[in-house]
């Protein structure tokens, strides 16, 4: 067993320089290779995070602008509907006024026609009255004239 321990001790002594070289290589690679790599990865992460935050801010601004535009559109539509309603109301009032004026003109024409008819009726009555009297007078003359003879 002693020989095994001596062989193992010899191996350990021979492995010490290799172990020192591995430890040295570890610190060298950590400083020269992994340090800059970690720095670059951190910068990339920060840049990516910054771009992500900027994109989120831009999206929030775009959403706010879209909401403003939608509100402006809603207001414009509301104003347009109010203008349309005012135009319809004005048209209805004008139409009602035109109907009222046409009705008044029609009533005036009917009244004028009625007066003309009444005047013509009176003229016809007077004429008929005169003719009746003339006819009555002829009839009386014819009747009386025949008796007197």
VODO-47884 format. One record per residue: residue in one letter; x negated, y, z of N, C-alpha, C in turn; residue number from 1; chain. Coordinates in steps of 0.05 Angstrom, whole numbers, padded with zeros to 5 digits, always signed. Atoms other than C-alpha are relative to their C-alpha. Example, Ala and Ser with C-alpha at 12.3 -4.5 7.8 and 13.67 -1.06 7.14 Angstrom:
BEGIN
<aa=A nu=-00018 nv=-00024 nw=+00000 cau=-00246 cav=-00090 caw=+00156 cu=-00018 cv=+00024 cw=+00000 i=1 ch=A>
<aa=S nu=+00016 nv=-00024 nw=-00001 cau=-00273 cav=-00021 caw=+00143 cu=+00015 cv=+00022 cw=+00014 i=2 ch=A>
//
This chain:
BEGIN
<aa=X nu=-00016 nv=-00023 nw=+00000 cau=+00000 cav=+00000 caw=+00000 cu=-00018 cv=+00025 cw=+00000 i=1 ch=A>
<aa=X nu=+00019 nv=-00022 nw=-00001 cau=-00058 cav=+00044 caw=+00013 cu=-00008 cv=+00008 cw=-00028 i=2 ch=A>
<aa=X nu=+00008 nv=-00006 nw=+00028 cau=-00078 cav=+00039 caw=-00060 cu=+00023 cv=+00014 cw=-00015 i=3 ch=A>
<aa=X nu=-00023 nv=-00013 nw=+00013 cau=-00008 cav=+00059 caw=-00081 cu=+00001 cv=+00029 cw=+00009 i=4 ch=A>
<aa=X nu=+00000 nv=-00027 nw=-00010 cau=-00012 cav=+00120 caw=-00036 cu=-00022 cv=+00017 cw=-00012 i=5 ch=A>
<aa=X nu=+00023 nv=-00014 nw=+00012 cau=-00080 cav=+00138 caw=-00063 cu=+00006 cv=+00006 cw=-00029 i=6 ch=A>
<aa=X nu=-00007 nv=-00004 nw=+00028 cau=-00054 cav=+00130 caw=-00134 cu=+00021 cv=+00023 cw=-00002 i=7 ch=A>
<aa=X nu=-00021 nv=-00020 nw=+00000 cau=+00006 cav=+00172 caw=-00117 cu=-00013 cv=+00027 cw=+00007 i=8 ch=A>
<aa=X nu=+00013 nv=-00025 nw=-00007 cau=-00038 cav=+00226 caw=-00085 cu=-00016 cv=+00010 cw=-00023 i=9 ch=A>
<aa=X nu=+00015 nv=-00008 nw=+00024 cau=-00082 cav=+00226 caw=-00147 cu=+00018 cv=+00012 cw=-00021 i=10 ch=A>
<aa=X nu=-00019 nv=-00011 nw=+00019 cau=-00022 cav=+00236 caw=-00190 cu=+00010 cv=+00027 cw=+00008 i=11 ch=A>
<aa=X nu=-00009 nv=-00026 nw=-00009 cau=+00002 cav=+00293 caw=-00146 cu=-00021 cv=+00021 cw=-00004 i=12 ch=A>
<aa=X nu=+00022 nv=-00020 nw=+00004 cau=-00065 cav=+00327 caw=-00150 cu=-00002 cv=+00007 cw=-00029 i=13 ch=A>
<aa=X nu=+00001 nv=-00006 nw=+00029 cau=-00065 cav=+00320 caw=-00225 cu=+00025 cv=+00015 cw=-00009 i=14 ch=A>
<aa=X nu=-00025 nv=-00014 nw=+00007 cau=+00008 cav=+00346 caw=-00227 cu=+00002 cv=+00028 cw=+00010 i=15 ch=A>
<aa=X nu=-00001 nv=-00027 nw=-00011 cau=-00006 cav=+00409 caw=-00186 cu=-00006 cv=+00021 cw=-00022 i=16 ch=A>
<aa=X nu=+00004 nv=-00020 nw=+00020 cau=-00036 cav=+00447 caw=-00245 cu=+00024 cv=+00002 cw=-00019 i=17 ch=A>
<aa=X nu=-00023 nv=+00000 nw=+00018 cau=+00022 cav=+00426 caw=-00289 cu=+00024 cv=+00014 cw=+00014 i=18 ch=A>
<aa=X nu=-00021 nv=-00013 nw=-00014 cau=+00071 cav=+00448 caw=-00235 cu=-00004 cv=+00030 cw=+00002 i=19 ch=A>
<aa=X nu=+00007 nv=-00029 nw=+00000 cau=+00035 cav=+00515 caw=-00228 cu=+00005 cv=+00012 cw=-00028 i=20 ch=A>
<aa=X nu=-00005 nv=-00010 nw=+00027 cau=+00038 cav=+00523 caw=-00304 cu=+00030 cv=+00003 cw=-00006 i=21 ch=A>
<aa=X nu=-00029 nv=-00001 nw=+00004 cau=+00113 cav=+00508 caw=-00304 cu=+00012 cv=+00023 cw=+00015 i=22 ch=A>
<aa=X nu=-00010 nv=-00023 nw=-00016 cau=+00125 cav=+00558 caw=-00248 cu=-00008 cv=+00026 cw=-00014 i=23 ch=A>
<aa=X nu=+00010 nv=-00023 nw=+00014 cau=+00082 cav=+00609 caw=-00284 cu=+00016 cv=+00005 cw=-00026 i=24 ch=A>
<aa=X nu=-00016 nv=-00003 nw=+00025 cau=+00119 cav=+00595 caw=-00350 cu=+00028 cv=+00009 cw=+00006 i=25 ch=A>
<aa=X nu=-00027 nv=-00009 nw=-00008 cau=+00185 cav=+00603 caw=-00314 cu=+00001 cv=+00030 cw=+00005 i=26 ch=A>
<aa=X nu=+00000 nv=-00029 nw=-00006 cau=+00168 cav=+00673 caw=-00287 cu=-00007 cv=+00016 cw=-00025 i=27 ch=A>
<aa=X nu=+00008 nv=-00014 nw=+00025 cau=+00136 cav=+00693 caw=-00354 cu=+00025 cv=+00001 cw=-00018 i=28 ch=A>
<aa=X nu=-00023 nv=+00001 nw=+00018 cau=+00197 cav=+00671 caw=-00394 cu=+00023 cv=+00017 cw=+00012 i=29 ch=A>
<aa=X nu=-00021 nv=-00016 nw=-00013 cau=+00243 cav=+00704 caw=-00343 cu=-00005 cv=+00030 cw=-00005 i=30 ch=A>
<aa=X nu=+00006 nv=-00028 nw=+00003 cau=+00207 cav=+00770 caw=-00350 cu=+00000 cv=+00008 cw=-00030 i=31 ch=A>
<aa=X nu=+00004 nv=-00007 nw=+00028 cau=+00190 cav=+00769 caw=-00425 cu=+00025 cv=-00006 cw=-00017 i=32 ch=A>
<aa=X nu=-00021 nv=+00009 nw=+00018 cau=+00249 cav=+00731 caw=-00456 cu=+00027 cv=+00005 cw=+00012 i=33 ch=A>
<aa=X nu=-00027 nv=-00001 nw=-00011 cau=+00308 cav=+00726 caw=-00409 cu=+00007 cv=+00027 cw=+00011 i=34 ch=A>
<aa=X nu=-00006 nv=-00027 nw=-00009 cau=+00302 cav=+00796 caw=-00379 cu=+00011 cv=+00018 cw=-00022 i=35 ch=A>
<aa=X nu=-00011 nv=-00016 nw=+00022 cau=+00310 cav=+00832 caw=-00446 cu=+00026 cv=-00012 cw=-00011 i=36 ch=A>
<aa=X nu=-00024 nv=+00012 nw=+00010 cau=+00362 cav=+00781 caw=-00467 cu=+00024 cv=+00007 cw=+00018 i=37 ch=A>
<aa=X nu=-00021 nv=-00007 nw=-00019 cau=+00403 cav=+00794 caw=-00404 cu=+00007 cv=+00030 cw=-00003 i=38 ch=A>
<aa=X nu=-00006 nv=-00028 nw=+00004 cau=+00396 cav=+00869 caw=-00415 cu=+00016 cv=+00005 cw=-00026 i=39 ch=A>
<aa=X nu=-00015 nv=-00003 nw=+00026 cau=+00419 cav=+00864 caw=-00488 cu=+00028 cv=-00011 cw=+00003 i=40 ch=A>
<aa=X nu=-00027 nv=+00011 nw=-00004 cau=+00477 cav=+00820 caw=-00468 cu=+00017 cv=+00018 cw=+00018 i=41 ch=A>
<aa=X nu=-00015 nv=-00018 nw=-00017 cau=+00497 cav=+00869 caw=-00413 cu=+00007 cv=+00025 cw=-00015 i=42 ch=A>
<aa=X nu=-00006 nv=-00024 nw=+00017 cau=+00492 cav=+00928 caw=-00462 cu=+00023 cv=-00007 cw=-00019 i=43 ch=A>
<aa=X nu=-00021 nv=+00008 nw=+00018 cau=+00535 cav=+00889 caw=-00511 cu=+00026 cv=-00003 cw=+00015 i=44 ch=A>
<aa=X nu=-00024 nv=+00002 nw=-00016 cau=+00585 cav=+00873 caw=-00456 cu=+00011 cv=+00027 cw=+00006 i=45 ch=A>
<aa=X nu=-00009 nv=-00027 nw=-00006 cau=+00588 cav=+00946 caw=-00436 cu=+00011 cv=+00014 cw=-00025 i=46 ch=A>
<aa=X nu=-00010 nv=-00012 nw=+00025 cau=+00595 cav=+00968 caw=-00508 cu=+00027 cv=-00012 cw=-00008 i=47 ch=A>
<aa=X nu=-00025 nv=+00014 nw=+00007 cau=+00649 cav=+00916 caw=-00520 cu=+00022 cv=+00010 cw=+00019 i=48 ch=A>
<aa=X nu=-00020 nv=-00009 nw=-00020 cau=+00684 cav=+00936 caw=-00455 cu=+00008 cv=+00029 cw=-00006 i=49 ch=A>
<aa=X nu=-00006 nv=-00028 nw=+00007 cau=+00678 cav=+01010 caw=-00475 cu=+00018 cv=+00001 cw=-00025 i=50 ch=A>
<aa=X nu=-00016 nv=+00000 nw=+00024 cau=+00706 cav=+00995 caw=-00544 cu=+00028 cv=-00010 cw=+00006 i=51 ch=A>
<aa=X nu=-00026 nv=+00010 nw=-00008 cau=+00762 cav=+00955 caw=-00512 cu=+00016 cv=+00022 cw=+00015 i=52 ch=A>
<aa=X nu=-00014 nv=-00021 nw=-00015 cau=+00779 cav=+01012 caw=-00464 cu=+00008 cv=+00022 cw=-00020 i=53 ch=A>
<aa=X nu=-00007 nv=-00021 nw=+00020 cau=+00776 cav=+01062 caw=-00522 cu=+00023 cv=-00009 cw=-00017 i=54 ch=A>
<aa=X nu=-00023 nv=+00010 nw=+00016 cau=+00822 cav=+01017 caw=-00563 cu=+00025 cv=+00001 cw=+00016 i=55 ch=A>
<aa=X nu=-00024 nv=-00001 nw=-00016 cau=+00870 cav=+01012 caw=-00505 cu=+00010 cv=+00029 cw=+00003 i=56 ch=A>
<aa=X nu=-00008 nv=-00028 nw=-00001 cau=+00869 cav=+01088 caw=-00497 cu=+00013 cv=+00009 cw=-00026 i=57 ch=A>
<aa=X nu=-00011 nv=-00007 nw=+00026 cau=+00881 cav=+01096 caw=-00571 cu=+00028 cv=-00012 cw=-00004 i=58 ch=A>
<aa=X nu=-00026 nv=+00012 nw=+00002 cau=+00938 cav=+01047 caw=-00568 cu=+00021 cv=+00014 cw=+00017 i=59 ch=A>
<aa=X nu=-00018 nv=-00015 nw=-00018 cau=+00968 cav=+01084 caw=-00509 cu=+00007 cv=+00027 cw=-00012 i=60 ch=A>
<aa=X nu=-00006 nv=-00025 nw=+00013 cau=+00962 cav=+01150 caw=-00546 cu=+00018 cv=-00004 cw=-00024 i=61 ch=A>
<aa=X nu=-00017 nv=+00006 nw=+00023 cau=+00992 cav=+01119 caw=-00609 cu=+00028 cv=-00006 cw=+00009 i=62 ch=A>
<aa=X nu=-00026 nv=+00006 nw=-00010 cau=+01049 cav=+01092 caw=-00568 cu=+00014 cv=+00025 cw=+00010 i=63 ch=A>
<aa=X nu=-00012 nv=-00025 nw=-00009 cau=+01060 cav=+01160 caw=-00536 cu=+00008 cv=+00017 cw=-00025 i=64 ch=A>
<aa=X nu=-00007 nv=-00015 nw=+00024 cau=+01058 cav=+01193 caw=-00605 cu=+00025 cv=-00012 cw=-00014 i=65 ch=A>
<aa=X nu=-00023 nv=+00013 nw=+00012 cau=+01107 cav=+01141 caw=-00632 cu=+00025 cv=+00007 cw=+00016 i=66 ch=A>
<aa=X nu=-00023 nv=-00007 nw=-00016 cau=+01153 cav=+01155 caw=-00573 cu=+00008 cv=+00029 cw=-00005 i=67 ch=A>
<aa=X nu=-00007 nv=-00028 nw=+00006 cau=+01148 cav=+01230 caw=-00587 cu=+00014 cv=+00002 cw=-00027 i=68 ch=A>
<aa=X nu=-00013 nv=-00001 nw=+00026 cau=+01164 cav=+01219 caw=-00660 cu=+00028 cv=-00011 cw=+00000 i=69 ch=A>
<aa=X nu=-00027 nv=+00012 nw=-00002 cau=+01223 cav=+01174 caw=-00643 cu=+00019 cv=+00020 cw=+00014 i=70 ch=A>
<aa=X nu=-00016 nv=-00020 nw=-00014 cau=+01248 cav=+01227 caw=-00595 cu=+00007 cv=+00023 cw=-00018 i=71 ch=A>
<aa=X nu=-00006 nv=-00022 nw=+00019 cau=+01240 cav=+01281 caw=-00648 cu=+00020 cv=-00009 cw=-00021 i=72 ch=A>
<aa=X nu=-00019 nv=+00011 nw=+00020 cau=+01276 cav=+01236 caw=-00698 cu=+00028 cv=-00001 cw=+00012 i=73 ch=A>
<aa=X nu=-00026 nv=+00001 nw=-00013 cau=+01332 cav=+01225 caw=-00648 cu=+00013 cv=+00027 cw=+00003 i=74 ch=A>
<aa=X nu=-00010 nv=-00027 nw=-00003 cau=+01338 cav=+01299 caw=-00635 cu=+00009 cv=+00011 cw=-00028 i=75 ch=A>
<aa=X nu=-00007 nv=-00009 nw=+00027 cau=+01337 cav=+01314 caw=-00710 cu=+00026 cv=-00013 cw=-00010 i=76 ch=A>
<aa=X nu=-00024 nv=+00014 nw=+00007 cau=+01390 cav=+01261 caw=-00722 cu=+00024 cv=+00012 cw=+00014 i=77 ch=A>
<aa=X nu=-00022 nv=-00012 nw=-00016 cau=+01432 cav=+01290 caw=-00666 cu=+00008 cv=+00027 cw=-00011 i=78 ch=A>
<aa=X nu=-00006 nv=-00026 nw=+00012 cau=+01426 cav=+01360 caw=-00696 cu=+00014 cv=-00003 cw=-00026 i=79 ch=A>
<aa=X nu=-00012 nv=+00005 nw=+00027 cau=+01442 cav=+01333 caw=-00765 cu=+00030 cv=-00008 cw=+00003 i=80 ch=A>
<aa=X nu=-00027 nv=+00009 nw=-00005 cau=+01504 cav=+01298 caw=-00738 cu=+00018 cv=+00023 cw=+00010 i=81 ch=A>
<aa=X nu=-00015 nv=-00023 nw=-00009 cau=+01525 cav=+01361 caw=-00702 cu=+00006 cv=+00019 cw=-00023 i=82 ch=A>
<aa=X nu=-00005 nv=-00017 nw=+00024 cau=+01516 cav=+01402 caw=-00766 cu=+00021 cv=-00012 cw=-00018 i=83 ch=A>
<aa=X nu=-00020 nv=+00013 nw=+00017 cau=+01556 cav=+01350 caw=-00805 cu=+00028 cv=+00003 cw=+00013 i=84 ch=A>
<aa=X nu=-00026 nv=-00003 nw=-00014 cau=+01611 cav=+01352 caw=-00752 cu=+00010 cv=+00029 cw=-00002 i=85 ch=A>
<aa=X nu=-00008 nv=-00028 nw=+00003 cau=+01611 cav=+01428 caw=-00755 cu=+00010 cv=+00005 cw=-00028 i=86 ch=A>
<aa=X nu=-00008 nv=-00003 nw=+00028 cau=+01615 cav=+01425 caw=-00831 cu=+00028 cv=-00013 cw=-00004 i=87 ch=A>
<aa=X nu=-00026 nv=+00013 nw=+00003 cau=+01673 cav=+01375 caw=-00827 cu=+00022 cv=+00016 cw=+00013 i=88 ch=A>
<aa=X nu=-00020 nv=-00017 nw=-00015 cau=+01709 cav=+01418 caw=-00775 cu=+00006 cv=+00024 cw=-00017 i=89 ch=A>
<aa=X nu=-00004 nv=-00023 nw=+00017 cau=+01699 cav=+01479 caw=-00820 cu=+00017 cv=-00007 cw=-00025 i=90 ch=A>
<aa=X nu=-00015 nv=+00009 nw=+00024 cau=+01724 cav=+01440 caw=-00881 cu=+00029 cv=-00005 cw=+00008 i=91 ch=A>
<aa=X nu=-00028 nv=+00005 nw=-00008 cau=+01785 cav=+01416 caw=-00842 cu=+00015 cv=+00026 cw=+00005 i=92 ch=A>
<aa=X nu=-00013 nv=-00026 nw=-00005 cau=+01800 cav=+01487 caw=-00819 cu=+00006 cv=+00014 cw=-00026 i=93 ch=A>
<aa=X nu=-00005 nv=-00012 nw=+00026 cau=+01791 cav=+01513 caw=-00890 cu=+00023 cv=-00014 cw=-00015 i=94 ch=A>
<aa=X nu=-00021 nv=+00015 nw=+00013 cau=+01835 cav=+01457 caw=-00916 cu=+00027 cv=+00006 cw=+00013 i=95 ch=A>
<aa=X nu=-00025 nv=-00007 nw=-00014 cau=+01888 cav=+01471 caw=-00863 cu=+00009 cv=+00028 cw=-00008 i=96 ch=A>
<aa=X nu=-00007 nv=-00027 nw=+00008 cau=+01885 cav=+01545 caw=-00881 cu=+00010 cv=+00001 cw=-00028 i=97 ch=A>
<aa=X nu=-00009 nv=+00001 nw=+00028 cau=+01891 cav=+01529 caw=-00955 cu=+00028 cv=-00012 cw=-00002 i=98 ch=A>
<aa=X nu=-00027 nv=+00012 nw=-00001 cau=+01951 cav=+01484 caw=-00940 cu=+00020 cv=+00020 cw=+00010 i=99 ch=A>
<aa=X nu=-00018 nv=-00020 nw=-00011 cau=+01982 cav=+01538 caw=-00897 cu=+00007 cv=+00022 cw=-00020 i=100 ch=A>
<aa=X nu=-00005 nv=-00021 nw=+00020 cau=+01973 cav=+01591 caw=-00951 cu=+00017 cv=-00011 cw=-00023 i=101 ch=A>
<aa=X nu=-00016 nv=+00011 nw=+00021 cau=+02000 cav=+01544 caw=-01004 cu=+00029 cv=-00004 cw=+00009 i=102 ch=A>
<aa=X nu=-00027 nv=+00003 nw=-00011 cau=+02060 cav=+01529 caw=-00959 cu=+00014 cv=+00028 cw=+00000 i=103 ch=A>
<aa=X nu=-00012 nv=-00027 nw=-00001 cau=+02071 cav=+01604 caw=-00949 cu=+00008 cv=+00010 cw=-00028 i=104 ch=A>
<aa=X nu=-00006 nv=-00008 nw=+00028 cau=+02066 cav=+01617 caw=-01024 cu=+00025 cv=-00016 cw=-00010 i=105 ch=A>
<aa=X nu=-00022 nv=+00016 nw=+00009 cau=+02114 cav=+01559 caw=-01037 cu=+00026 cv=+00010 cw=+00013 i=106 ch=A>
<aa=X nu=-00024 nv=-00010 nw=-00014 cau=+02163 cav=+01586 caw=-00985 cu=+00008 cv=+00027 cw=-00012 i=107 ch=A>
<aa=X nu=-00006 nv=-00026 nw=+00012 cau=+02157 cav=+01656 caw=-01015 cu=+00013 cv=-00004 cw=-00028 i=108 ch=A>
<aa=X nu=-00011 nv=+00005 nw=+00027 cau=+02170 cav=+01627 caw=-01085 cu=+00029 cv=-00011 cw=+00003 i=109 ch=A>
<aa=X nu=-00027 nv=+00011 nw=-00004 cau=+02229 cav=+01587 caw=-01058 cu=+00019 cv=+00022 cw=+00009 i=110 ch=A>
<aa=X nu=-00017 nv=-00023 nw=-00009 cau=+02256 cav=+01650 caw=-01023 cu=+00007 cv=+00018 cw=-00023 i=111 ch=A>
<aa=X nu=-00005 nv=-00017 nw=+00024 cau=+02248 cav=+01691 caw=-01087 cu=+00019 cv=-00014 cw=-00018 i=112 ch=A>
<aa=X nu=-00018 nv=+00015 nw=+00018 cau=+02281 cav=+01636 caw=-01128 cu=+00029 cv=+00000 cw=+00012 i=113 ch=A>
<aa=X nu=-00026 nv=+00000 nw=-00013 cau=+02338 cav=+01633 caw=-01076 cu=+00013 cv=+00028 cw=-00004 i=114 ch=A>
<aa=X nu=-00011 nv=-00027 nw=+00004 cau=+02347 cav=+01709 caw=-01080 cu=+00009 cv=+00004 cw=-00029 i=115 ch=A>
<aa=X nu=-00008 nv=-00002 nw=+00028 cau=+02347 cav=+01706 caw=-01156 cu=+00026 cv=-00016 cw=-00005 i=116 ch=A>
<aa=X nu=-00024 nv=+00016 nw=+00004 cau=+02398 cav=+01650 caw=-01154 cu=+00024 cv=+00013 cw=+00012 i=117 ch=A>
<aa=X nu=-00023 nv=-00014 nw=-00013 cau=+02441 cav=+01688 caw=-01105 cu=+00009 cv=+00024 cw=-00016 i=118 ch=A>
<aa=X nu=-00006 nv=-00023 nw=+00017 cau=+02436 cav=+01750 caw=-01149 cu=+00015 cv=-00010 cw=-00025 i=119 ch=A>
<aa=X nu=-00013 nv=+00011 nw=+00023 cau=+02454 cav=+01708 caw=-01210 cu=+00028 cv=-00010 cw=+00007 i=120 ch=A>
<aa=X nu=-00026 nv=+00010 nw=-00009 cau=+02510 cav=+01675 caw=-01171 cu=+00019 cv=+00023 cw=+00004 i=121 ch=A>
<aa=X nu=-00018 nv=-00023 nw=-00004 cau=+02537 cav=+01743 caw=-01151 cu=+00008 cv=+00012 cw=-00027 i=122 ch=A>
<aa=X nu=-00007 nv=-00010 nw=+00027 cau=+02533 cav=+01766 caw=-01223 cu=+00020 cv=-00018 cw=-00013 i=123 ch=A>
<aa=X nu=-00019 nv=+00019 nw=+00012 cau=+02568 cav=+01703 caw=-01246 cu=+00027 cv=+00003 cw=+00014 i=124 ch=A>
<aa=X nu=-00026 nv=-00003 nw=-00014 cau=+02622 cav=+01713 caw=-01191 cu=+00014 cv=+00025 cw=-00010 i=125 ch=A>
<aa=X nu=-00013 nv=-00025 nw=+00010 cau=+02633 cav=+01784 caw=-01213 cu=+00011 cv=-00004 cw=-00028 i=126 ch=A>
<aa=X nu=-00009 nv=+00004 nw=+00027 cau=+02636 cav=+01763 caw=-01285 cu=+00025 cv=-00018 cw=+00000 i=127 ch=A>
<aa=X nu=-00023 nv=+00018 nw=-00002 cau=+02683 cav=+01705 caw=-01268 cu=+00025 cv=+00015 cw=+00011 i=128 ch=A>
<aa=X nu=-00022 nv=-00015 nw=-00011 cau=+02725 cav=+01752 caw=-01226 cu=+00013 cv=+00018 cw=-00021 i=129 ch=A>
<aa=X nu=-00011 nv=-00018 nw=+00021 cau=+02731 cav=+01801 caw=-01284 cu=+00014 cv=-00017 cw=-00021 i=130 ch=A>
<aa=X nu=-00013 nv=+00017 nw=+00021 cau=+02746 cav=+01745 caw=-01333 cu=+00027 cv=-00011 cw=+00011 i=131 ch=A>
<aa=X nu=-00025 nv=+00010 nw=-00012 cau=+02797 cav=+01716 caw=-01285 cu=+00022 cv=+00022 cw=-00001 i=132 ch=A>
<aa=X nu=-00020 nv=-00021 nw=+00001 cau=+02830 cav=+01783 caw=-01279 cu=+00009 cv=+00006 cw=-00028 i=133 ch=A>
<aa=X nu=-00008 nv=-00004 nw=+00027 cau=+02828 cav=+01792 caw=-01354 cu=+00018 cv=-00022 cw=-00010 i=134 ch=A>
<aa=X nu=-00016 nv=+00023 nw=+00008 cau=+02855 cav=+01723 caw=-01365 cu=+00027 cv=+00001 cw=+00014 i=135 ch=A>
<aa=X nu=-00025 nv=-00002 nw=-00014 cau=+02908 cav=+01734 caw=-01312 cu=+00017 cv=+00022 cw=-00013 i=136 ch=A>
<aa=X nu=-00014 nv=-00022 nw=+00013 cau=+02926 cav=+01800 caw=-01344 cu=+00011 cv=-00009 cw=-00027 i=137 ch=A>
<aa=X nu=-00009 nv=+00010 nw=+00026 cau=+02931 cav=+01766 caw=-01413 cu=+00024 cv=-00019 cw=+00004 i=138 ch=A>
<aa=X nu=-00021 nv=+00020 nw=-00005 cau=+02972 cav=+01710 caw=-01384 cu=+00025 cv=+00015 cw=+00008 i=139 ch=A>
<aa=X nu=-00024 nv=-00015 nw=-00009 cau=+03018 cav=+01760 caw=-01349 cu=+00012 cv=+00015 cw=-00024 i=140 ch=A>
<aa=X nu=-00011 nv=-00014 nw=+00024 cau=+03024 cav=+01800 caw=-01413 cu=+00013 cv=-00019 cw=-00018 i=141 ch=A>
<aa=X nu=-00012 nv=+00020 nw=+00019 cau=+03037 cav=+01738 caw=-01453 cu=+00027 cv=-00009 cw=+00012 i=142 ch=A>
<aa=X nu=-00024 nv=+00009 nw=-00013 cau=+03089 cav=+01716 caw=-01403 cu=+00021 cv=+00022 cw=+00001 i=143 ch=A>
<aa=X nu=-00018 nv=-00023 nw=-00002 cau=+03119 cav=+01784 caw=-01392 cu=+00007 cv=+00010 cw=-00028 i=144 ch=A>
<aa=X nu=-00005 nv=-00010 nw=+00028 cau=+03112 cav=+01803 caw=-01464 cu=+00020 cv=-00018 cw=-00014 i=145 ch=A>
<aa=X nu=-00019 nv=+00018 nw=+00012 cau=+03151 cav=+01742 caw=-01485 cu=+00027 cv=+00003 cw=+00013 i=146 ch=A>
<aa=X nu=-00025 nv=-00003 nw=-00013 cau=+03207 cav=+01756 caw=-01436 cu=+00012 cv=+00027 cw=-00007 i=147 ch=A>
<aa=X nu=-00010 nv=-00027 nw=+00007 cau=+03212 cav=+01828 caw=-01452 cu=+00011 cv=+00000 cw=-00028 i=148 ch=A>
<aa=X nu=-00009 nv=-00001 nw=+00027 cau=+03223 cav=+01812 caw=-01523 cu=+00026 cv=-00014 cw=-00002 i=149 ch=A>
//
